[in-house]
Amino acid sequence: MPTLNGRQYTGVKGLNLKADNGAIRFEGSTTAPTTTSGEYLLYVSGGSLYWDNGSSAVALGTSTGGG
């Protein structure tokens, strides 16, 4: 199993969801992962799904102000 930045990953090339519900399941993490530049992650913390681009993390599905 590959290890990257101290975390183990399962390599999946060309992921193609064909199941009836087409869902990807995320389990909540007890600690938000630490990323480095050039690393991109999706993870769940505190009941929210986060996108981390290697320099900042944003909770998806939330608004950040008006406009």
N, C-alpha and C positions, 0 to 999 in steps of 0.2 A: 504494500500500500504506500503510495507516495506521501512524503511529508514536506510541507511548505510552511515556513515561519513557525515551526514547532507544532503544527496541526496536521493530522492525518486526513487525507482525501481519497476518494475513490474516483479514478479517472473514467469519465464517460464521454466518448466521442460521439458527435452527431445525435444528441438526445432528441428523440421523437416520441412525444406522448400520444398514444393512440387509444388509451383507455376511455371508457364512456364519459368519465368526469374530467379527464385530462388535468388532474390536480397534482401539484407538487406539495408535499407536506414538510413543514419546518417545525422542529421542536424548539422550544424556548431555551435560550442559553442562560446559564447562571452568571456569566461574566461576558460583557461585550468583547468581541475579539479585537485585538490590536492589528491594524493593517499597516502596510508600508506602501510607498509610492509605486504605482503600477499594479497593485493588487485590488481587485474588486470583489465585494462580498454582499450577499443578502443574508440577513440573520434576524431572528426574533429575540427581542429583549423586552421584558415588562409588558408583554401582550401586544407589542407593535412590531411590524415588519420594517426593518431598516435597510437602506442602500448605503454602502460605504464605498467611496471611490478612491480610497487610499489616503485622502487628506481630510475628509469630513464625512460624517454620517448623518443621514436625513431619514426621519420616520416617514414612511410612505402612507398616503391616504390622509395626511393632515394638511391643513392650510397654514400658511406662514404670514398672514396679514391680508389687508384689503388692497384694492387698487382701482 
